[in-house]
Amino acid sequence: MGVFSRFTDIINSNINNLLDKAEDPAKMVRLIIQEMEDTLVEVRSSSAKTLADKKELARQASRFESDATQWQDKAELALSKGREDLARAALMEKKKCHESAESLRDELEHVDDHIAKLQDEISQLQDKLADAKSRQKAIIMREKTASSRLKVKKNIDSDRVNDALSRFDRYERKIDDIEAQVESYDMGSKSLADEIADLASDEKVDDELAALKAKMNSETKKK
């Protein structure tokens, strides 16, 4: 009964509950499928043996029934010869054979019931096995995706990453300081091009000033 007890446990098990409790769902699914497949092999082997036993019981029952018929014939022969004692003994043997045949036929009925229940249980297990296999890939994919997301989350929240980003900020501030120093030096010195540009600008202002003076002198003379 060990095989059937373990078989019943799997038939009655709730796969979702098992997965909820599993630390590694993908591994749990593989174990469940392996357990189901192993159980199917064992139960089918047991079923084959039961069918063989059934055939043997049927042969025995047929032999007893055949023997009962032969004892009936022998009883009739003995009685026809005036040997009532032998006829009685033959009928007793016939009775024993008939009872044995009936007992075996009763046993065969129990075996048939057992085989019918076994076939129903095998069908249930096959359905659960098919369901587990169809969901196995999806579960494994979900587990891999979840694991990948967990790694990303851990990296995002990692102190090392945050510390590295802080160092980046410090480096950027240092570069800003260096650039500011360069700009401060530029503010205190002029290049040759800058000085020439300044001369051109001053000359333009001088020309505008001379034109303005000439205009004002002209207006004064008119008055």
Beta strands, then each sheet from edge to edge (+ up, - down):
end
